[in-house]
Amino acid sequence: MTAGVTASPAVSTIIAAHNAEATIATTLASLRAQSIDTWEVIVVDDGSTDRTAAAVQRVGDPRVRLVSITPSGVGAARNAGVRHATGDHFHFLDADDRLLPGAYETLLRAANGVRGAVGGWVRTDPQGAMHAEFRPVTQDGTLADPFDHGGAATGAWIVPRDHLPSPPFDSTLRWAEDLDLLLRLHEAGVRFHACDDAVLDYRLSPASATTSLASDRGANWGATILAASKRRDLSPTHFGSRLAAIAMRLGAEAILRGAHANDAHALWAATTHDEPHHLDPTIAAIEVANAEANTIEWRSASQTTQHDRLERLGAWWASMPFATPVWIESASQELAVRLVSPTQIARTLLASIDPKRTIVVVGCGRNGSVLIREATRAGRRLDPRDDEPTIAHHIARAVQPLDAPWDSDAAVVVTPLDDEHLVRRLAARGTQPLRWRLAPPTCQLRDTLVRGAIGAHLGPISPAHNTPHQYPTDVEAA
């Protein structure tokens, strides 16, 4: 790869670095290893007291430029980087993250010079072990409204320079400054074309901003959502549910890291302005699962410690004004299915199916993709099904619609978590499927959650909620 500097780089990456001596060299190495060389990097040393600047200078690449400022915060540092950047597209990267191979090429091809582009990201711990893989939520092939869906990780997207406001970041925010920018870009009509590939390695560490326990983090997130709500003239119910979802994630991160319920209450109050907003149990489970993916202290804890922290989570949930026993059990079951490795579930399901039978995979999203991957590796016969071609197009094999006929002896596996409507459709044609959400690893963890740690905080539950393994066999078509 040629190391020359182009007159007009295709992309400028801006990195705000504060005391990043331990990670910045690896971050820059991931940029220098990209498949294209028409880029520049502006590293803004935000008042570091370690040898961050020296680590940058040692790289010795003319495309990597160092700007030093007095301590000003990440938003102000990124704004300073923008003022020095000359690229056609802007890209923002944290000083402890890495671009995956081919990321620039993938994003620039999707942007096509006229729009933003966004890819997926993985979360890894300091040893390089992957905790989770994410794809941005999309609508019509573009990034969905960040207000309702959280946007995308910083580092996973690029935007044409003429689409950025000036200055792009609100320097008064210590947290959520990236979400604030994505919200304002969306409101201005800027859209990000979504790529299938992961482009970012989002590295977790106990000292990272994402894992901070600071209560002002919640206040900044809350202020960002409230400001967007006022610009959009949203109803209190709409923005209240979003505030509650963010507060659930922040509080869960604190508890899974070892804090007590009182600390989670403080984060909840700071984020929601202490309003008693309702939160759907499924959304609560999703946010706790996202928190778990952020929390390396949880993954490395002993089983006894994990059980203790789940008890604290149960105590916190039980104290919520909207958390009836049925709500807690429902949220617990939804959480269990999200805390089990998709690979583990896929392998368990495959082991339960006769190798001679064809496997009809209903749903080619995240779970279905994992099942198809594991089945292909095992040499199993597959018949993928999905009614949404925009979801199924990344599967490297023919995908049939759900209502097309299949082998009468096939094993049918429903992979989406929200599967009730699919179960009803299949029951109408006399098919009783295997369900991803009821696979043994999921059931075992669910039982631990409901009957164990979190279950200690449940009151009386109706019999209908004590039979989660049962599903309908004679339901009418939806």
FENJO-V512982 format. One record per helix or strand of 2 or more residues. SS is the DSSP state (~ for helix, > for strand). FROM is the first residue (numbers start at 1). LEN is the number of residues. If there is no record, write none. Layout:
ss:SS from:FROM len:LEN
ss:SS from:FROM len:LEN
This chain:
ss:> from:11 len:7
ss:~ from:24 len:9
ss:> from:39 len:8
ss:~ from:52 len:6
ss:> from:64 len:6
ss:~ from:74 len:11
ss:> from:89 len:6
ss:> from:98 len:2
ss:~ from:103 len:9
ss:> from:116 len:9
ss:> from:130 len:5
ss:> from:138 len:2
ss:> from:142 len:2
ss:~ from:146 len:4
ss:> from:157 len:4
ss:~ from:161 len:3
ss:~ from:177 len:11
ss:> from:192 len:12
ss:~ from:209 len:3
ss:~ from:215 len:18
ss:~ from:236 len:21
ss:~ from:261 len:12
ss:~ from:281 len:14
ss:~ from:296 len:4
ss:~ from:303 len:17
ss:~ from:325 len:15
ss:~ from:342 len:10
ss:> from:359 len:4
ss:~ from:366 len:12
ss:> from:382 len:4
ss:~ from:389 len:4
ss:> from:411 len:4
ss:~ from:420 len:9
ss:> from:434 len:2
ss:~ from:436 len:3
ss:~ from:440 len:18
ss:~ from:463 len:4
